[in-house]
Amino acid sequence: MEDPYGTQTPDWGALADASAARARRKRWLLIGGGVLATGAIAAVVATTVVSVNKGDANASQGQANQLPPVSELPTGTTEPEPAFSSVAPPPPPNPKDFVSSADKDKAPLSAETLFPGDKLTVADRAYRKGATTATTNCAAAAQGALGSILASNSCDQVIRATFSKDGVAVTVGVAVFEKETQALKAKEQAEGGIASLSGAGVPTFCRAPSVCRKTANSYGRYVYFTVGGFISGQNATKADKNVFDAGDDVAEFTFQQILARGQAQASAAATRPVDR
């Protein structure tokens, strides 16, 4: 029906459809724009990556071009080699050389240097030191044939000391010679024995007719003899272990003292400055 005022009623349904159509187009345009924007960013990133990679490749190529040819690379460095003397160092002094001849054996020598202290301890056995003495009359410090043997081989002196423990006493006598050859000869010829030394609480022992154990040995220019037995005068037998132990302990101690004497002098010679 026609409006008498010349106006028409809007077609509300058509307007709603048109508005919906415009909204759809706008949404799709936005979505499409997002896709386009994403694609544009990806293209920029890809271009940047390619450009960077290309730059790195060029840089690497440039660095490679700057390396020197293989023939110009250093093949190694020459370092000075350590220098060694062709002259071998002298061997260390032999301790025995210093106790084999009076020419080298210059250290002080007495009963106190050979037998220091007031007792001797070996393992669990402790011996009390008794009397000591030294004499240049070697024959007077011996018994039987040993006196003349020492004298005939030019003995310089005899140093004696006595040690005792539980009724057993041992006297050790060290005969000193000028050279080792004399000492060896005296040891080989040895008969009789060293005279026991009493005193300082030890009575006379190992005199005839008592039977005692005797030993003889040498090192360098020193011959050391022992005589040991019972203070009571009882005869010693092979079954008397305490007599044998006492004699062996005193003899070993004496040897070690002579050895230490040589070692001390050899050590001093090794550290002594050499005169040029």
GIFENJO-V413049 format. One record per residue. N is the residue number from 0. RES is the residue in one letter. PHI is phi in whole degrees, 0 to 359 (none if undefined). OMEGA is omega in radians with two decimals (none if undefined). NEAR is the number of other ideal C-beta (glycine too) atoms within 12 Angstrom. Layout:
# GIFENJO-V413049
n	res	phi	omega	near
N	RES	PHI	OMEGA	NEAR
N	RES	PHI	OMEGA	NEAR
This chain:
# GIFENJO-V413049
n	res	phi	omega	near
0	M	none	-3.05	5
1	E	278	-3.14	8
2	D	287	-3.11	9
3	P	292	-3.12	7
4	Y	264	3.07	7
5	G	78	3.09	6
6	T	250	3.14	8
7	Q	243	3.08	10
8	T	289	-3.13	12
9	P	298	3.07	11
10	D	273	-3.03	10
11	W	297	3.13	10
12	G	295	-3.13	11
13	A	293	3.11	12
14	L	299	3.13	13
15	A	297	3.14	13
16	D	294	-3.14	13
17	A	294	3.12	15
18	S	296	3.12	14
19	A	296	-3.14	14
20	A	295	3.11	14
21	R	297	3.12	14
22	A	298	-3.14	14
23	R	294	-3.14	14
24	R	296	3.14	14
25	K	295	-3.12	14
26	R	296	-3.13	14
27	W	293	3.09	14
28	L	295	3.11	14
29	L	297	3.13	14
30	I	296	3.13	14
31	G	297	3.09	14
32	G	299	3.10	14
33	G	298	3.13	14
34	V	296	3.14	14
35	L	295	-3.14	14
36	A	296	3.12	14
37	T	298	3.13	14
38	G	297	-3.13	14
39	A	294	3.11	14
40	I	298	3.13	14
41	A	300	-3.13	14
42	A	295	3.13	14
43	V	295	3.14	14
44	V	299	-3.14	14
45	A	299	3.13	14
46	T	297	3.13	14
47	T	296	3.13	14
48	V	300	-3.14	14
49	V	298	-3.13	14
50	S	296	3.13	14
51	V	296	3.14	14
52	N	301	3.14	14
53	K	294	3.12	14
54	G	295	3.12	14
55	D	297	-3.14	14
56	A	298	3.13	14
57	N	295	3.14	14
58	A	296	3.13	14
59	S	299	-3.14	14
60	Q	297	3.13	13
61	G	295	3.11	12
62	Q	295	3.11	11
63	A	298	3.14	12
64	N	292	-3.11	11
65	Q	276	-3.14	10
66	L	293	3.12	13
67	P	288	3.08	10
68	P	301	-3.11	9
69	V	302	-3.10	8
70	S	295	-3.11	8
71	E	266	-3.14	8
72	L	290	3.12	9
73	P	293	-3.10	9
74	T	268	3.13	8
75	G	156	3.14	6
76	T	250	3.14	6
77	T	259	3.13	7
78	E	254	3.13	6
79	P	294	3.12	6
80	E	278	3.12	6
81	P	297	-3.13	6
82	A	263	3.13	6
83	F	241	3.12	8
84	S	287	3.11	7
85	S	279	-3.14	6
86	V	265	-3.13	6
87	A	291	3.11	7
88	P	294	3.14	10
89	P	295	3.12	10
90	P	293	3.11	9
91	P	296	-3.14	14
92	P	299	3.10	22
93	N	275	-3.11	21
94	P	305	-3.10	26
95	K	294	3.12	25
96	D	301	-3.06	23
97	F	277	3.07	33
98	V	243	3.13	40
99	S	256	-3.13	31
100	S	210	3.11	24
101	A	295	3.13	23
102	D	296	-3.14	14
103	K	257	-3.05	25
104	D	276	-3.01	33
105	K	252	-3.12	16
106	A	292	3.11	24
107	P	305	-3.08	13
108	L	226	3.12	25
109	S	199	3.09	21
110	A	297	-3.12	29
111	E	286	3.12	17
112	T	287	3.11	22
113	L	278	-3.06	37
114	F	231	-3.11	36
115	P	286	3.08	18
116	G	81	-3.11	19
117	D	245	3.07	18
118	K	204	3.12	20
119	L	234	-3.13	31
120	T	242	3.09	17
121	V	231	-3.07	22
122	A	56	3.14	12
123	D	257	-3.10	9
124	R	253	-3.13	26
125	A	245	-3.13	18
126	Y	248	3.10	35
127	R	271	3.10	25
128	K	279	3.12	33
129	G	257	-3.07	33
130	A	285	3.03	28
131	T	226	3.12	31
132	T	198	3.07	31
133	A	219	3.14	27
134	T	212	3.04	27
135	T	272	3.06	18
136	N	272	-3.00	18
137	C	300	-3.10	35
138	A	298	-3.11	27
139	A	289	-3.13	23
140	A	263	-3.07	36
141	A	236	3.08	37
142	Q	239	3.09	30
143	G	65	-3.04	20
144	A	288	-3.07	17
145	L	298	-3.12	33
146	G	301	-3.13	29
147	S	291	3.11	20
148	I	294	3.11	32
149	L	297	-3.11	43
150	A	294	-3.09	25
151	S	291	3.11	19
152	N	259	3.04	32
153	S	60	3.06	23
154	C	296	-3.13	40
155	D	276	-3.14	28
156	Q	196	3.04	31
157	V	233	3.12	40
158	I	247	-3.10	37
159	R	238	3.04	41
160	A	208	3.13	45
161	T	243	3.09	42
162	F	232	-3.10	45
163	S	221	3.10	39
164	K	198	3.00	30
165	D	51	3.05	19
166	G	83	3.10	21
167	V	245	3.12	36
168	A	231	3.12	46
169	V	226	3.00	53
170	T	252	3.05	52
171	V	249	3.11	51
172	G	237	-3.13	51
173	V	254	3.09	49
174	A	269	-3.05	50
175	V	250	-3.12	43
176	F	239	3.13	36
177	E	290	-3.07	24
178	K	225	3.14	26
179	E	296	-3.11	30
180	T	300	3.11	19
181	Q	291	-3.14	31
182	A	295	-3.14	40
183	L	297	-3.14	23
184	K	294	3.13	23
185	A	296	3.13	43
186	K	294	-3.13	29
187	E	294	-3.09	16
188	Q	270	-2.96	23
189	A	306	3.00	34
190	E	220	-3.08	20
191	G	72	-3.14	24
192	G	180	3.11	37
193	I	285	3.12	50
194	A	280	3.11	36
195	S	296	-3.09	41
196	L	242	3.12	41
197	S	265	3.12	23
198	G	115	-3.13	20
199	A	54	3.09	19
200	G	93	3.13	16
201	V	250	3.13	31
202	P	286	3.09	22
203	T	299	-3.11	21
204	F	214	3.10	38
205	C	53	2.99	40
206	R	240	-3.10	22
207	A	307	0.18	17
208	P	261	-3.10	10
209	S	294	3.07	26
210	V	261	-3.12	22
211	C	229	3.11	37
212	R	268	-3.12	37
213	K	232	3.09	34
214	T	223	3.07	31
215	A	212	3.10	34
216	N	204	-3.12	30
217	S	212	3.02	34
218	Y	208	-3.08	34
219	G	64	-3.11	39
220	R	268	-3.11	39
221	Y	249	2.97	44
222	V	246	-3.12	46
223	Y	242	-3.10	44
224	F	246	3.00	49
225	T	231	2.98	43
226	V	223	-3.05	42
227	G	217	3.11	43
228	G	184	-3.09	38
229	F	274	3.10	29
230	I	295	-3.12	32
231	S	289	-3.10	20
232	G	96	3.11	20
233	Q	299	3.12	20
234	N	290	3.08	19
235	A	272	3.10	31
236	T	235	3.13	15
237	K	294	3.14	10
238	A	277	-3.10	10
239	D	274	-3.07	22
240	K	298	-3.12	17
241	N	295	3.09	27
242	V	291	3.14	38
243	F	293	3.12	25
244	D	299	-3.11	26
245	A	296	3.13	42
246	G	297	3.14	40
247	D	293	-3.13	26
248	D	296	-3.12	33
249	V	292	3.13	47
250	A	295	3.13	36
251	E	294	3.11	25
252	F	298	3.13	33
253	T	297	3.09	40
254	F	300	-3.14	28
255	Q	298	3.11	20
256	Q	293	3.11	34
257	I	293	3.11	40
258	L	299	3.13	24
259	A	298	3.10	22
260	R	298	3.10	35
261	G	293	-3.14	32
262	Q	295	-3.13	25
263	A	296	-3.13	23
264	Q	288	3.09	31
265	A	293	3.12	27
266	S	296	3.12	18
267	A	295	3.13	18
268	A	292	-3.11	23
269	A	291	-3.11	20
270	T	263	-3.12	12
271	R	284	3.12	11
272	P	300	3.13	8
273	V	270	3.11	9
274	D	287	3.13	4
275	R	247	none	3
